[in-house]
Amino acid sequence: MAGSIISTTVTSTVTLGAGLYGDQVTITSGGGVDPSASGATAVYAAIAGVYLLNQGSVIGGAGAYINSGTGQTGGMGVDLAASGTITNAGTIAGGAGGNSGTGNGGAGGTGILLAAGGVVTSSGAILGGAGGNGNLYGGSGGVGVD
């Protein structure tokens, strides 16, 4: 599948190699992926050999507020379920953990998850999401690259 260019903000998960997007995606400096769904992953790929060039921002969805219990975990910035390559000159971050009214804050999301390996080159920022606030304990911050 051919490459795709994202030059505006996309508010839903981008799946590389499926649907509207090719297996090679460029996010320009004016573009970004910032899903509005709570706890959503920003960029996902289930196939090997994908390539992501990020010059903008990729931020996982923030975790949902939970009144009683633990806040929802923030979404991942990029989840490569199969191997691939990421070149980052912008920002990739996990979503913030959700807050809790009477329990614990949710954990921040992972910036990049390389479940099956892959290559990451970055001159930008790769961050885990901030942990959410809780009445009992705050959530842990997310990992940058895992």
C-alpha positions in Angstrom: 0.0 0.0 0.0 1.3 3.5 -0.8 2.4 6.1 1.7 0.1 8.6 3.3 0.6 12.2 4.6 -1.1 13.7 7.6 -1.0 17.5 7.7 -3.9 18.3 10.0 -4.9 16.9 13.4 -6.6 13.4 13.3 -8.8 12.7 16.3 -9.1 9.0 15.9 -6.6 6.1 15.9 -4.5 5.8 12.8 -3.8 2.2 11.7 -0.8 1.9 9.5 -1.4 -0.3 6.4 -5.2 -0.4 6.8 -8.2 1.7 6.0 -7.3 5.3 5.0 -3.6 5.0 5.7 -0.7 3.2 3.9 2.1 1.3 5.5 4.3 4.3 5.2 2.9 7.4 6.9 4.4 10.9 7.3 3.0 13.3 9.8 4.1 16.9 8.9 5.0 19.6 11.4 1.5 21.0 11.1 -0.1 17.5 11.6 -0.8 15.3 14.5 -2.7 12.3 15.8 -4.6 13.1 19.1 -7.5 10.6 19.6 -10.5 12.0 21.4 -11.5 8.6 22.7 -10.3 8.0 26.3 -7.4 5.6 26.6 -7.1 5.3 22.8 -3.8 4.5 21.0 -2.8 7.2 18.6 -0.9 5.2 15.9 -1.2 1.4 15.7 0.3 -1.2 13.3 -0.4 -5.0 13.2 1.7 -5.7 10.1 5.5 -5.9 9.9 7.6 -3.5 7.8 5.6 -0.3 8.5 7.3 3.1 8.5 6.3 6.2 10.5 7.9 9.6 10.0 6.7 12.0 12.6 7.5 15.7 12.4 4.4 16.8 14.3 2.7 15.3 17.4 1.4 11.9 18.3 -0.3 11.7 21.7 -2.3 8.8 23.1 -5.8 9.5 24.4 -6.1 10.6 28.0 -7.5 8.0 30.4 -11.1 8.5 31.6 -12.0 9.9 35.0 -13.3 7.1 37.4 -15.2 8.4 40.4 -14.8 5.2 42.5 -11.8 3.0 41.7 -8.7 3.5 39.6 -8.6 6.0 36.8 -8.2 4.6 33.3 -4.7 4.1 31.9 -3.7 6.6 29.2 -3.4 5.4 25.6 -0.2 4.6 23.8 1.4 7.1 21.4 2.6 4.4 19.0 1.9 0.6 19.3 3.8 -1.5 16.8 2.5 -5.0 17.3 4.8 -6.2 14.6 8.2 -4.8 13.8 8.6 -1.5 12.0 10.6 1.7 11.8 9.9 5.1 13.4 11.7 8.3 12.7 10.7 11.1 15.1 11.6 14.8 14.8 8.5 15.9 16.7 6.8 14.6 19.8 5.4 11.2 20.6 3.8 10.7 24.0 1.5 8.4 25.9 -1.8 9.8 27.1 -2.2 11.0 30.7 -3.7 8.6 33.2 -7.2 9.3 34.2 -8.0 10.9 37.6 -10.1 9.2 40.3 -12.5 10.8 42.8 -12.1 8.3 45.6 -9.4 5.8 44.4 -6.1 5.8 42.6 -5.0 7.8 39.6 -4.6 5.8 36.4 -1.1 5.1 34.9 0.2 7.2 32.1 0.4 5.6 28.7 3.5 4.4 27.0 5.1 6.6 24.3 6.2 3.8 21.9 5.6 0.1 22.4 7.7 -2.2 20.3 6.0 -5.5 21.0 8.0 -7.4 18.3 11.0 -5.2 18.0 11.7 -2.4 15.6 13.9 0.6 15.1 13.4 4.1 16.6 15.5 7.1 15.6 14.6 10.3 17.3 15.8 13.9 17.3 12.5 14.9 19.0 10.8 14.0 22.2 9.5 10.6 23.2 7.6 10.7 26.5 5.4 8.5 28.7 2.1 10.0 29.8 1.8 11.6 33.2 0.0 9.6 35.9 -3.5 10.6 36.9 -4.4 12.1 40.3 -6.2 10.1 42.9 -7.7 10.6 46.3 -5.6 7.7 47.6 -2.5 7.5 45.3 -1.4 9.1 42.1 -0.9 7.0 39.0 2.6 6.1 37.8 4.0 7.9 34.8 4.2 6.0 31.5 7.4 4.7 29.9 8.9 6.5 26.9 9.9 3.4 24.8 9.1 -0.1 25.8 
